[in-house]
Amino acid sequence: MPVSLFGAVMGLSALCFAWRFANQSWHFGSIFAEIIGGTAILCFILLVIAYVIKWLRYPISVETEFKSPVSIGFFSTVTISLMLIPGIILPYSYVTADIIWLIGITLTFFFAWFVLRKWMGKQQLPESAMPVWVLPVTGTLNVPIIGNSLKFAGAHEFCLMFFGIGIIFIIILMTMIVSRLFFQAPLTATAQPSLLILVAPFALAFNGYVGLSGLLDIAASAFFYFCLFLLVIFGSKIFLLPKCCPFQVSWWSVSFPLSSVTVACFKYGERQSDNVHWILAACMLTIATAVILYLFVQTIFQIWTGRFGRVVEFKAPPMVHPELLGTS
């Protein structure tokens, strides 16, 4: 079981929030959101148990994942899940949500610090700059998503600090990753869906900024429309999923970005109420729900039939040096 499967918890949690917004706007009833939220919590518990067992039985496999400059980024899906799950629990227990959130942001901070030190302590190959690189550091943008709803002293300052870290590192890491996409060999077909990860930081930046400032100003609109622009560019990668046979855990990388954009659409629609933005929110909710349902059913089917376990390795393609190319 690869650690990247915790991305399913992220996708389900964000979809729960999206359906809660849909209930507030259109009065669908809360049952859909709470079932999805309960599923996210159950998946997290089961995945933690499964990964601990893997750690005990196959420590070398876990060590290999952790030492890779690419796959190490997926370990942040665990800490991000710990920051999102409190949002599911919050309506039922403020104290429990506060405790889990504080654990999540503490682990996120130290993990981001560790990964940055690791990357800077050793020369990285340009082709190693993959979309998953945004997870450890810009994952800090998840802090205000739930933190803005917490009432204990200091929560707001934590949100501001982590938002500042994440928003600056969006610029740094996006520059590196886009440069890699332009000037290095393209990603393999099975890794192409992971490009949708690049949409999530700007959806989170919009959600966090609006939550912290309470404003829908030019900065908020810039974050929102840029994330939609990236979604248009990379959204076609969703259609590559059926071509990546058999089922790949990497498919779950599209779930959280889709759900995050859906939440952003609802927030924008609440403040800029017109038919266009509400239709956009409805379309995104439908797409995100359909894709995550498909991924969930595929995952259960693969586990049930004993075919689950083939993992995509996010390796950079071999570089071709110009001096090795013949000239005509």
HULINBEL-V71740 format. One line per field, one symbol per residue. phi: phi as a letter, one per 20 degrees, with the letter a starting at -180 (. if undefined). A space follows every 50 residues. Layout:
phi = ???
This chain:
phi = .ffffffffffffffgffffffffeclfoegfffffffffffffffffff ffffffecffffffffeffeffffffffffgfeeggfffgfdbfffffff ffffffffffffffffffffebfdfgfefdgfgfffefffffgfgdgfee dffnfffgfffffffffffgffffffffffffddffffgfeggfffgffg gfffffffffffemdddfffffgffffffffffeffffffgfeedfgcgf fffeffgfffffffffffffecfbffffffffffffffffffffffffff ffffemdeqfdeeeefffedegfeefde
